Every structure is written in C-alpha cells, then in structure tokens.
Amino acid sequence: MEWEGGRGGGGVEDRRGMGGGVIAGGGLGTLALALVGYLFFGIDPSTTEQVVGQFSQQQQQQQRGTVGTPQDRDGRFVDVVAANVNDGWSTRMKGYSEPRVVLYDRGTGTGCGFGQAAMGPFYCSNDATVYLDLSFWREMETRLGASGSEFARAYVIAHEFGHHVQNIMGLTEKVERAQQRSGGRDNRYSVALELQADCFAGVWAANAAAASDGKVAPGPGDLEQGLLTAKAISDDALQRRATGRVVPEQFTHGSSAQRVEWLKRGYRSGDPKSCDTFGRL
C-alpha cells in the first residue's frame, strides 16, 4: 500500500506511554469479561460501553495527550490514513465533520467509559472519537490469523471511521433504539451497522487515490489482504477459535461471508449508496 509521503493532519491525539490507569473495586472481573468478550466473541463495543460506563467518574476522566503528527512510523501511518479517509468523506457527504483519533496503549478514558486494549479498535459516538491501541494489529496477525499488511490495518481504521459516518447520519442512534425495543435479543441491527462500516471501508479504498494529494492508494493484492482480515475478525471465526462452535444468534459483526461480501461491494462500487445493509432486514 502506498502512503509514505502522504499528507498528514488526521487529527491524531497521541496518549501512548501515559499508562492505562487502574480500575478499582469489585467490578474488575465484570470489566475484564466485557473487554475480552469483544476480542474473542466480537461483542459490539456499545455493549461494552454500558458495562464500563458503570465505573466512577474519576476513572472515566480523559487523559490528554499530544495533538499533532506522531513521529514514529505506526503513528504517522494512522495520521496519513485518517487524513485521507477524512478527505474522501468530505467530498461525498454534506456536513461531514472530522472525528478525533486517539492512540493509546493499555487503557484510556473515553466519552463512553474506560477503554482498554482488549476492546480492540472502537468508535465512541459520545465524543465522536476513534480509539486505537496499535497492539491490536499484532494481535490480528499473530493470534487471529489476519493479514499483517498495511492495507489490512488501514481497513480497520476506515471501518471505525465508517461508524463515525453512521453517527453523523443518525443511524447509530436508530440502531440503539431498535436494540432497546428488542430487549437486546435481536442482533440484526448491530450486524447491519457493522457490515455497513465494512462497506464504507471498501468505498474509502476504492477512492483513496483520488483523495488528498494522491499519495495514498491500495496496491496489487491489497484487497485480498483486506478480505483475509475481514474473515479473521468475523463472528464465526472468533467464536470458532474461542469455543469451537458457532452461534449465529450471538453475532454482532457478521459472518466471514457477510464481511467479505460487503467489503467487496463497497470497493467495487466506490459508492456509499451501495452500502444499504439495513435494506435487507
């Protein structure tokens, strides 16, 4: 994937090295279970947010890191990709506003409660921020069987930006209301939200070279690496790895086939209008 020399300015706040804080009291076991649930079972971050939101206000206070262009390679990569994704959506969506991007390690305060690395990358709609612990990239490759390519990493970033787009569109709130009406028993809405974010990531990839300064672009074979990652972090793959069985009723992100289908659809069309995952509900 081409990206070096690309324009930065992705609104990155770097909190790495600041420490993750300490969770006190008897809720540690509950929090740990909720966070590990995302990594191994694909539990939606919004579910985890309800759990971590129960902890004290002091533990939820946001840390403040350095805002600007990170100096290390991984940080610069995030900054350049974020700027490119923002440029792409700014030209396709009226009223688009750029999210913040926070890099952290171990744990950090968020507008949705206390975030930890085991949650994986996530978007918090309360503060319109994408949170990335970059150790997840290594986790994807070494433990989950995903691709270690830069495009696969960019796909993960673009997926979280897709959730920001959904938040602006009002879809996040609608899904939350629908899930509340079902008492949390109907996972179709969560799956549709995640698959649409995959499709939006594909739309970004298809148009990356046309955005910004033209120095960010997928290379030959990159899409295949993204598809490999989509399969690896799908619900059925994560459930099979964790328990040896697949329970579709507990899906929150979609099956391997679904995630591949919608990432491909966005990439081939290059049009957000092709990403109506909710029309199939």
Buried (B, 14 or more C-beta within 10 A) or exposed (E): BBBEEBBBBBBBBBBBEBEBBEBEEEBEEBBEEBBBBBBBBBBBBBBBBEBBBEBEEEBBEBBEBBEBBBEEEBBBBBBBBBBBBBBBBBEBEEEBEBBBBBBBBBBBBBBBBBBBBBBBBBBBBEBBBBBBBBBBBEBBBEEBBBBBBBBBBBBBBBBBBBBBBBBBBEBBEBBBEBBEEEEEEBBBBBBBBBBBBBBBBBBBBBBBBEBBEEBBBBEEEBBEBBBBBBBBBBBBBBBEBBEEEBEEEEBBBBBBEBBBBBBBBBBEBBBBEBBEBBEEE
